[in-house]
């Protein structure tokens, strides 16, 4: 599966070509000032990636069962709490 790289300016000017290549199964990278900032994929490939992500995610039950059952310390993941408005 080949992929191409487009500057943002070129991708905007040739958007049909970018989409056509993505539909052929070729991810199309978009750069801004030489750095990759996005990728254009076919809807089919995007859906496949979403499904793979869901399959790889642990179930809530497995997370609960994996928790330590004794009083031993365990490592907490460094997560940032989300902002909540009341």
C-alpha positions, 0 to 999 in steps of 0.5 A: 500500500503506497502512500503519498505526501501533499503540502496543505496548499497542494492538497486543497488545490487537488482535493479530488486527486487526494480523495481518489488516491485514498479511495484506492487504499492509499493513505494520503499524508498532508503536511504543513511547513514540512511536518505531517499534520493529517492523513486522508483515508477512505471511509472503509479504512477508517471504519476498519481502524475504528473496529480494530481499536474497539476490539483491542480495548479491554472490557470493563469486566477485564479491567475490574478483574485485573485489579489487585485483590490484596492491600499491595500498592499498584501503579496508577496511570497518569491521567488528566481529569476532564473538566466538568461544568456544573 
